[in-house]
């Protein structure tokens, strides 16, 4: 009986953990790529045209 309860809890918690983990990875990757783009393009003349 305890095994069934553990299995149900794992099946309910696992998708949430995977979803939040994926969202965290996407946030970290997006922020790091954004910072890299700012550093690479800080001397670009196109920044003056950006309104």
CHARMM-style PDB file with segment names, atoms N, HN, CA, C and O in Angstrom:
ATOM      1  N   UNK     1       0.817  -1.197   0.000  1.00  0.00      PROA
ATOM      2  CA  UNK     1       0.000   0.000   0.000  1.00  0.00      PROA
ATOM      3  C   UNK     1       0.860   1.260   0.000  1.00  0.00      PROA
ATOM      4  O   UNK     1       0.553   2.226  -0.698  1.00  0.00      PROA
ATOM      5  N   UNK     2       1.929   1.246   0.779  1.00  0.00      PROA
ATOM      6  HN  UNK     2       2.179   0.461   1.346  1.00  0.00      PROA
ATOM      7  CA  UNK     2       2.795   2.428   0.840  1.00  0.00      PROA
ATOM      8  C   UNK     2       3.489   2.660  -0.499  1.00  0.00      PROA
ATOM      9  O   UNK     2       3.761   3.800  -0.876  1.00  0.00      PROA
ATOM     10  N   UNK     3       3.769   1.587  -1.205  1.00  0.00      PROA
ATOM     11  HN  UNK     3       3.548   0.661  -0.899  1.00  0.00      PROA
ATOM     12  CA  UNK     3       4.384   1.718  -2.529  1.00  0.00      PROA
ATOM     13  C   UNK     3       3.466   2.418  -3.512  1.00  0.00      PROA
ATOM     14  O   UNK     3       3.916   3.217  -4.334  1.00  0.00      PROA
ATOM     15  N   UNK     4       2.178   2.118  -3.426  1.00  0.00      PROA
ATOM     16  HN  UNK     4       1.812   1.469  -2.759  1.00  0.00      PROA
ATOM     17  CA  UNK     4       1.214   2.767  -4.319  1.00  0.00      PROA
ATOM     18  C   UNK     4       1.115   4.257  -4.021  1.00  0.00      PROA
ATOM     19  O   UNK     4       1.008   5.067  -4.942  1.00  0.00      PROA
ATOM     20  N   UNK     5       1.151   4.621  -2.759  1.00  0.00      PROA
ATOM     21  HN  UNK     5       1.238   3.963  -2.011  1.00  0.00      PROA
ATOM     22  CA  UNK     5       1.087   6.027  -2.373  1.00  0.00      PROA
ATOM     23  C   UNK     5       2.323   6.771  -2.865  1.00  0.00      PROA
ATOM     24  O   UNK     5       2.223   7.884  -3.382  1.00  0.00      PROA
ATOM     25  N   UNK     6       3.474   6.155  -2.705  1.00  0.00      PROA
ATOM     26  HN  UNK     6       3.555   5.251  -2.285  1.00  0.00      PROA
ATOM     27  CA  UNK     6       4.718   6.778  -3.186  1.00  0.00      PROA
ATOM     28  C   UNK     6       4.682   6.937  -4.697  1.00  0.00      PROA
ATOM     29  O   UNK     6       5.104   7.970  -5.218  1.00  0.00      PROA
ATOM     30  N   UNK     7       4.194   5.951  -5.395  1.00  0.00      PROA
ATOM     31  HN  UNK     7       3.851   5.113  -4.972  1.00  0.00      PROA
ATOM     32  CA  UNK     7       4.096   6.008  -6.853  1.00  0.00      PROA
ATOM     33  C   UNK     7       3.169   7.128  -7.293  1.00  0.00      PROA
ATOM     34  O   UNK     7       3.489   7.856  -8.233  1.00  0.00      PROA
ATOM     35  N   UNK     8       2.037   7.281  -6.641  1.00  0.00      PROA
ATOM     36  HN  UNK     8       1.777   6.690  -5.877  1.00  0.00      PROA
ATOM     37  CA  UNK     8       1.092   8.346  -6.982  1.00  0.00      PROA
ATOM     38  C   UNK     8       1.716   9.713  -6.717  1.00  0.00      PROA
ATOM     39  O   UNK     8       1.582  10.624  -7.534  1.00  0.00      PROA
ATOM     40  N   UNK     9       2.389   9.860  -5.595  1.00  0.00      PROA
ATOM     41  HN  UNK     9       2.498   9.120  -4.932  1.00  0.00      PROA
ATOM     42  CA  UNK     9       3.029  11.142  -5.275  1.00  0.00      PROA
ATOM     43  C   UNK     9       4.105  11.475  -6.299  1.00  0.00      PROA
ATOM     44  O   UNK     9       4.205  12.617  -6.747  1.00  0.00      PROA
ATOM     45  N   UNK    10       4.900  10.496  -6.664  1.00  0.00      PROA
ATOM     46  HN  UNK    10       4.819   9.568  -6.300  1.00  0.00      PROA
ATOM     47  CA  UNK    10       5.947  10.729  -7.665  1.00  0.00      PROA
ATOM     48  C   UNK    10       5.326  11.110  -9.003  1.00  0.00      PROA
ATOM     49  O   UNK    10       5.816  12.022  -9.668  1.00  0.00      PROA
ATOM     50  N   UNK    11       4.271  10.440  -9.403  1.00  0.00      PROA
ATOM     51  HN  UNK    11       3.873   9.699  -8.863  1.00  0.00      PROA
ATOM     52  CA  UNK    11       3.629  10.755 -10.681  1.00  0.00      PROA
ATOM     53  C   UNK    11       2.977  12.130 -10.676  1.00  0.00      PROA
ATOM     54  O   UNK    11       2.845  12.741 -11.736  1.00  0.00      PROA
ATOM     55  N   UNK    12       2.569  12.631  -9.529  1.00  0.00      PROA
ATOM     56  HN  UNK    12       2.677  12.134  -8.668  1.00  0.00      PROA
ATOM     57  CA  UNK    12       1.983  13.955  -9.451  1.00  0.00      PROA
ATOM     58  C   UNK    12       3.047  15.055  -9.371  1.00  0.00      PROA
ATOM     59  O   UNK    12       2.849  16.152  -9.894  1.00  0.00      PROA
ATOM     60  N   UNK    13       4.159  14.765  -8.723  1.00  0.00      PROA
ATOM     61  HN  UNK    13       4.320  13.874  -8.298  1.00  0.00      PROA
ATOM     62  CA  UNK    13       5.196  15.778  -8.504  1.00  0.00      PROA
ATOM     63  C   UNK    13       6.162  15.867  -9.688  1.00  0.00      PROA
ATOM     64  O   UNK    13       6.645  16.956  -9.997  1.00  0.00      PROA
ATOM     65  N   UNK    14       6.446  14.774 -10.340  1.00  0.00      PROA
ATOM     66  HN  UNK    14       6.053  13.890 -10.089  1.00  0.00      PROA
ATOM     67  CA  UNK    14       7.442  14.744 -11.408  1.00  0.00      PROA
ATOM     68  C   UNK    14       7.160  15.746 -12.540  1.00  0.00      PROA
ATOM     69  O   UNK    14       8.083  16.460 -12.930  1.00  0.00      PROA
ATOM     70  N   UNK    15       5.945  15.838 -13.086  1.00  0.00      PROA
ATOM     71  HN  UNK    15       5.195  15.258 -12.769  1.00  0.00      PROA
ATOM     72  CA  UNK    15       5.719  16.813 -14.162  1.00  0.00      PROA
ATOM     73  C   UNK    15       5.931  18.262 -13.706  1.00  0.00      PROA
ATOM     74  O   UNK    15       6.402  19.093 -14.482  1.00  0.00      PROA
ATOM     75  N   UNK    16       5.591  18.557 -12.473  1.00  0.00      PROA
ATOM     76  HN  UNK    16       5.209  17.882 -11.843  1.00  0.00      PROA
ATOM     77  CA  UNK    16       5.791  19.910 -11.962  1.00  0.00      PROA
ATOM     78  C   UNK    16       7.285  20.224 -11.859  1.00  0.00      PROA
ATOM     79  O   UNK    16       7.725  21.305 -12.249  1.00  0.00      PROA
ATOM     80  N   UNK    17       8.051  19.284 -11.339  1.00  0.00      PROA
ATOM     81  HN  UNK    17       7.693  18.405 -11.023  1.00  0.00      PROA
ATOM     82  CA  UNK    17       9.496  19.476 -11.199  1.00  0.00      PROA
ATOM     83  C   UNK    17      10.146  19.633 -12.569  1.00  0.00      PROA
ATOM     84  O   UNK    17      11.008  20.494 -12.747  1.00  0.00      PROA
ATOM     85  N   UNK    18       9.753  18.825 -13.524  1.00  0.00      PROA
ATOM     86  HN  UNK    18       9.053  18.125 -13.379  1.00  0.00      PROA
ATOM     87  CA  UNK    18      10.312  18.921 -14.873  1.00  0.00      PROA
ATOM     88  C   UNK    18       9.933  20.253 -15.508  1.00  0.00      PROA
ATOM     89  O   UNK    18      10.777  20.894 -16.135  1.00  0.00      PROA
ATOM     90  N   UNK    19       8.695  20.677 -15.361  1.00  0.00      PROA
ATOM     91  HN  UNK    19       8.009  20.157 -14.852  1.00  0.00      PROA
ATOM     92  CA  UNK    19       8.263  21.956 -15.935  1.00  0.00      PROA
ATOM     93  C   UNK    19       8.994  23.134 -15.333  1.00  0.00      PROA
ATOM     94  O   UNK    19       9.443  24.016 -16.066  1.00  0.00      PROA
ATOM     95  N   UNK    20       9.125  23.175 -14.030  1.00  0.00      PROA
ATOM     96  HN  UNK    20       8.761  22.459 -13.435  1.00  0.00      PROA
ATOM     97  CA  UNK    20       9.831  24.284 -13.382  1.00  0.00      PROA
ATOM     98  C   UNK    20      11.325  24.241 -13.687  1.00  0.00      PROA
ATOM     99  O   UNK    20      11.956  25.284 -13.860  1.00  0.00      PROA
ATOM    100  N   UNK    21      11.878  23.063 -13.751  1.00  0.00      PROA
ATOM    101  HN  UNK    21      11.366  22.216 -13.611  1.00  0.00      PROA
ATOM    102  CA  UNK    21      13.295  22.941 -14.100  1.00  0.00      PROA
ATOM    103  C   UNK    21      13.573  23.435 -15.507  1.00  0.00      PROA
ATOM    104  O   UNK    21      14.564  24.125 -15.744  1.00  0.00      PROA
ATOM    105  N   UNK    22      12.702  23.085 -16.435  1.00  0.00      PROA
ATOM    106  HN  UNK    22      11.896  22.524 -16.242  1.00  0.00      PROA
ATOM    107  CA  UNK    22      12.853  23.540 -17.809  1.00  0.00      PROA
ATOM    108  C   UNK    22      12.702  25.052 -17.901  1.00  0.00      PROA
ATOM    109  O   UNK    22      13.445  25.704 -18.635  1.00  0.00      PROA
ATOM    110  N   UNK    23      11.751  25.616 -17.165  1.00  0.00      PROA
ATOM    111  HN  UNK    23      11.148  25.086 -16.569  1.00  0.00      PROA
ATOM    112  CA  UNK    23      11.572  27.063 -17.162  1.00  0.00      PROA
ATOM    113  C   UNK    23      12.792  27.768 -16.584  1.00  0.00      PROA
ATOM    114  O   UNK    23      13.184  28.827 -17.073  1.00  0.00      PROA
ATOM    115  N   UNK    24      13.391  27.196 -15.558  1.00  0.00      PROA
ATOM    116  HN  UNK    24      13.073  26.335 -15.161  1.00  0.00      PROA
ATOM    117  CA  UNK    24      14.579  27.798 -14.965  1.00  0.00      PROA
ATOM    118  C   UNK    24      15.759  27.736 -15.930  1.00  0.00      PROA
ATOM    119  O   UNK    24      16.512  28.702 -16.054  1.00  0.00      PROA
ATOM    120  N   UNK    25      15.920  26.624 -16.601  1.00  0.00      PROA
ATOM    121  HN  UNK    25      15.309  25.839 -16.500  1.00  0.00      PROA
ATOM    122  CA  UNK    25      16.999  26.512 -17.585  1.00  0.00      PROA
ATOM    123  C   UNK    25      16.801  27.524 -18.704  1.00  0.00      PROA
ATOM    124  O   UNK    25      17.764  28.152 -19.143  1.00  0.00      PROA
ATOM    125  N   UNK    26      15.573  27.692 -19.173  1.00  0.00      PROA
ATOM    126  HN  UNK    26      14.790  27.182 -18.817  1.00  0.00      PROA
ATOM    127  CA  UNK    26      15.292  28.655 -20.233  1.00  0.00      PROA
ATOM    128  C   UNK    26      15.564  30.084 -19.767  1.00  0.00      PROA
ATOM    129  O   UNK    26      16.081  30.890 -20.541  1.00  0.00      PROA
ATOM    130  N   UNK    27      15.230  30.411 -18.529  1.00  0.00      PROA
ATOM    131  HN  UNK    27      14.810  29.756 -17.901  1.00  0.00      PROA
ATOM    132  CA  UNK    27      15.477  31.754 -18.005  1.00  0.00      PROA
ATOM    133  C   UNK    27      16.968  32.044 -17.895  1.00  0.00      PROA
ATOM    134  O   UNK    27      17.423  33.123 -18.273  1.00  0.00      PROA
ATOM    135  N   UNK    28      17.721  31.090 -17.380  1.00  0.00      PROA
ATOM    136  HN  UNK    28      17.351  30.213 -17.072  1.00  0.00      PROA
ATOM    137  CA  UNK    28      19.173  31.283 -17.235  1.00  0.00      PROA
ATOM    138  C   UNK    28      19.833  31.392 -18.606  1.00  0.00      PROA
ATOM    139  O   UNK    28      20.686  32.255 -18.817  1.00  0.00      PROA
ATOM    140  N   UNK    29      19.452  30.536 -19.526  1.00  0.00      PROA
ATOM    141  HN  UNK    29      18.760  29.835 -19.355  1.00  0.00      PROA
ATOM    142  CA  UNK    29      20.027  30.572 -20.864  1.00  0.00      PROA
ATOM    143  C   UNK    29      19.673  31.877 -21.576  1.00  0.00      PROA
ATOM    144  O   UNK    29      20.532  32.484 -22.216  1.00  0.00      PROA
ATOM    145  N   UNK    30      18.429  32.309 -21.471  1.00  0.00      PROA
ATOM    146  HN  UNK    30      17.731  31.816 -20.951  1.00  0.00      PROA
ATOM    147  CA  UNK    30      18.008  33.555 -22.099  1.00  0.00      PROA
ATOM    148  C   UNK    30      18.742  34.757 -21.544  1.00  0.00      PROA
ATOM    149  O   UNK    30      19.170  35.625 -22.304  1.00  0.00      PROA
ATOM    150  N   UNK    31      18.893  34.822 -20.233  1.00  0.00      PROA
ATOM    151  HN  UNK    31      18.545  34.117 -19.616  1.00  0.00      PROA
ATOM    152  CA  UNK    31      19.598  35.946 -19.620  1.00  0.00      PROA
ATOM    153  C   UNK    31      21.069  35.955 -20.010  1.00  0.00      PROA
ATOM    154  O   UNK    31      21.623  37.016 -20.298  1.00  0.00      PROA
ATOM    155  N   UNK    32      21.708  34.793 -20.024  1.00  0.00      PROA
ATOM    156  HN  UNK    32      21.258  33.931 -19.790  1.00  0.00      PROA
ATOM    157  CA  UNK    32      23.126  34.752 -20.386  1.00  0.00      PROA
ATOM    158  C   UNK    32      23.333  35.124 -21.851  1.00  0.00      PROA
ATOM    159  O   UNK    32      24.303  35.807 -22.179  1.00  0.00      PROA
ATOM    160  N   UNK    33      22.448  34.693 -22.727  1.00  0.00      PROA
ATOM    161  HN  UNK    33      21.660  34.138 -22.461  1.00  0.00      PROA
ATOM    162  CA  UNK    33      22.565  35.074 -24.134  1.00  0.00      PROA
ATOM    163  C   UNK    33      22.286  36.555 -24.337  1.00  0.00      PROA
ATOM    164  O   UNK    33      22.904  37.185 -25.195  1.00  0.00      PROA
ATOM    165  N   UNK    34      21.373  37.118 -23.567  1.00  0.00      PROA
ATOM    166  HN  UNK    34      20.871  36.606 -22.869  1.00  0.00      PROA
ATOM    167  CA  UNK    34      21.083  38.549 -23.659  1.00  0.00      PROA
ATOM    168  C   UNK    34      22.285  39.371 -23.210  1.00  0.00      PROA
ATOM    169  O   UNK    34      22.635  40.358 -23.857  1.00  0.00      PROA
ATOM    170  N   UNK    35      22.916  38.978 -22.117  1.00  0.00      PROA
ATOM    171  HN  UNK    35      22.632  38.177 -21.591  1.00  0.00      PROA
ATOM    172  CA  UNK    35      24.114  39.684 -21.644  1.00  0.00      PROA
ATOM    173  C   UNK    35      25.243  39.574 -22.661  1.00  0.00      PROA
ATOM    174  O   UNK    35      25.951  40.549 -22.911  1.00  0.00      PROA
ATOM    175  N   UNK    36      25.414  38.404 -23.244  1.00  0.00      PROA
ATOM    176  HN  UNK    36      24.839  37.611 -23.042  1.00  0.00      PROA
ATOM    177  CA  UNK    36      26.454  38.217 -24.249  1.00  0.00      PROA
ATOM    178  C   UNK    36      26.203  39.114 -25.458  1.00  0.00      PROA
ATOM    179  O   UNK    36      27.141  39.704 -25.994  1.00  0.00      PROA
ATOM    180  N   UNK    37      24.964  39.221 -25.884  1.00  0.00      PROA
ATOM    181  HN  UNK    37      24.202  38.742 -25.448  1.00  0.00      PROA
ATOM    182  CA  UNK    37      24.632  40.074 -27.028  1.00  0.00      PROA
ATOM    183  C   UNK    37      24.903  41.542 -26.717  1.00  0.00      PROA
ATOM    184  O   UNK    37      25.392  42.275 -27.577  1.00  0.00      PROA
ATOM    185  N   UNK    38      24.590  41.981 -25.493  1.00  0.00      PROA
ATOM    186  HN  UNK    38      24.193  41.385 -24.795  1.00  0.00      PROA
ATOM    187  CA  UNK    38      24.877  43.378 -25.126  1.00  0.00      PROA
ATOM    188  C   UNK    38      26.373  43.654 -25.138  1.00  0.00      PROA
ATOM    189  O   UNK    38      26.805  44.709 -25.603  1.00  0.00      PROA
ATOM    190  N   UNK    39      27.168  42.713 -24.631  1.00  0.00      PROA
ATOM    191  HN  UNK    39      26.817  41.856 -24.254  1.00  0.00      PROA
ATOM    192  CA  UNK    39      28.620  42.905 -24.595  1.00  0.00      PROA
ATOM    193  C   UNK    39      29.190  42.923 -26.013  1.00  0.00      PROA
ATOM    194  O   UNK    39      30.041  43.756 -26.326  1.00  0.00      PROA
ATOM    195  N   UNK    40      28.738  42.028 -26.857  1.00  0.00      PROA
ATOM    196  HN  UNK    40      28.047  41.352 -26.603  1.00  0.00      PROA
ATOM    197  CA  UNK    40      29.270  41.953 -28.217  1.00  0.00      PROA
ATOM    198  C   UNK    40      28.902  43.163 -29.070  1.00  0.00      PROA
ATOM    199  O   UNK    40      29.658  43.548 -29.962  1.00  0.00      PROA
ATOM    200  N   UNK    41      27.747  43.762 -28.799  1.00  0.00      PROA
ATOM    201  HN  UNK    41      27.133  43.450 -28.074  1.00  0.00      PROA
ATOM    202  CA  UNK    41      27.256  44.826 -29.663  1.00  0.00      PROA
ATOM    203  C   UNK    41      27.268  46.199 -29.004  1.00  0.00      PROA
ATOM    204  O   UNK    41      26.555  47.096 -29.454  1.00  0.00      PROA
ATOM    205  N   UNK    42      28.055  46.385 -27.956  1.00  0.00      PROA
ATOM    206  HN  UNK    42      28.634  45.656 -27.590  1.00  0.00      PROA
ATOM    207  CA  UNK    42      28.024  47.669 -27.263  1.00  0.00      PROA
ATOM    208  C   UNK    42      28.645  48.793 -28.077  1.00  0.00      PROA
ATOM    209  O   UNK    42      28.351  49.963 -27.831  1.00  0.00      PROA
ATOM    210  N   UNK    43      29.496  48.465 -29.041  1.00  0.00      PROA
ATOM    211  HN  UNK    43      29.735  47.515 -29.241  1.00  0.00      PROA
ATOM    212  CA  UNK    43      30.111  49.502 -29.873  1.00  0.00      PROA
ATOM    213  C   UNK    43      29.446  49.614 -31.239  1.00  0.00      PROA
ATOM    214  O   UNK    43      29.977  50.280 -32.127  1.00  0.00      PROA
ATOM    215  N   UNK    44      28.326  48.992 -31.418  1.00  0.00      PROA
ATOM    216  HN  UNK    44      27.894  48.451 -30.696  1.00  0.00      PROA
ATOM    217  CA  UNK    44      27.656  49.001 -32.718  1.00  0.00      PROA
ATOM    218  C   UNK    44      26.988  50.341 -32.976  1.00  0.00      PROA
ATOM    219  O   UNK    44      26.380  50.922 -32.077  1.00  0.00      PROA
ATOM    220  N   UNK    45      27.102  50.824 -34.190  1.00  0.00      PROA
ATOM    221  HN  UNK    45      27.596  50.352 -34.920  1.00  0.00      PROA
ATOM    222  CA  UNK    45      26.460  52.079 -34.557  1.00  0.00      PROA
ATOM    223  C   UNK    45      24.942  51.897 -34.735  1.00  0.00      PROA
ATOM    224  O   UNK    45      24.200  52.878 -34.782  1.00  0.00      PROA
ATOM    225  N   UNK    46      24.494  50.659 -34.832  1.00  0.00      PROA
ATOM    226  HN  UNK    46      25.097  49.862 -34.795  1.00  0.00      PROA
ATOM    227  CA  UNK    46      23.064  50.407 -35.008  1.00  0.00      PROA
ATOM    228  C   UNK    46      22.281  50.687 -33.734  1.00  0.00      PROA
ATOM    229  O   UNK    46      21.065  50.869 -33.789  1.00  0.00      PROA
ATOM    230  N   UNK    47      22.958  50.723 -32.582  1.00  0.00      PROA
ATOM    231  HN  UNK    47      23.946  50.574 -32.537  1.00  0.00      PROA
ATOM    232  CA  UNK    47      22.254  50.997 -31.327  1.00  0.00      PROA
ATOM    233  C   UNK    47      21.648  52.386 -31.323  1.00  0.00      PROA
ATOM    234  O   UNK    47      20.629  52.606 -30.669  1.00  0.00      PROA
ATOM    235  N   UNK    48      22.246  53.331 -32.038  1.00  0.00      PROA
ATOM    236  HN  UNK    48      23.074  53.152 -32.570  1.00  0.00      PROA
ATOM    237  CA  UNK    48      21.701  54.686 -32.116  1.00  0.00      PROA
ATOM    238  C   UNK    48      20.374  54.706 -32.871  1.00  0.00      PROA
ATOM    239  O   UNK    48      19.534  55.572 -32.626  1.00  0.00      PROA
ATOM    240  N   UNK    49      20.185  53.770 -33.775  1.00  0.00      PROA
ATOM    241  HN  UNK    49      20.868  53.067 -33.974  1.00  0.00      PROA
ATOM    242  CA  UNK    49      18.956  53.720 -34.570  1.00  0.00      PROA
ATOM    243  C   UNK    49      17.824  53.037 -33.825  1.00  0.00      PROA
ATOM    244  O   UNK    49      16.662  53.160 -34.213  1.00  0.00      PROA
ATOM    245  N   UNK    50      18.147  52.324 -32.767  1.00  0.00      PROA
ATOM    246  HN  UNK    50      19.091  52.224 -32.452  1.00  0.00      PROA
ATOM    247  CA  UNK    50      17.144  51.589 -32.007  1.00  0.00      PROA
ATOM    248  C   UNK    50      16.340  52.561 -31.145  1.00  0.00      PROA
ATOM    249  O   UNK    50      16.886  53.227 -30.265  1.00  0.00      PROA
ATOM    250  N   UNK    51      15.035  52.632 -31.410  1.00  0.00      PROA
ATOM    251  HN  UNK    51      14.592  52.091 -32.125  1.00  0.00      PROA
ATOM    252  CA  UNK    51      14.208  53.575 -30.637  1.00  0.00      PROA
ATOM    253  C   UNK    51      13.253  52.841 -29.754  1.00  0.00      PROA
ATOM    254  OT1 UNK    51      12.477  53.465 -29.030  1.00  0.00      PROA
TER     255      UNK     51
END
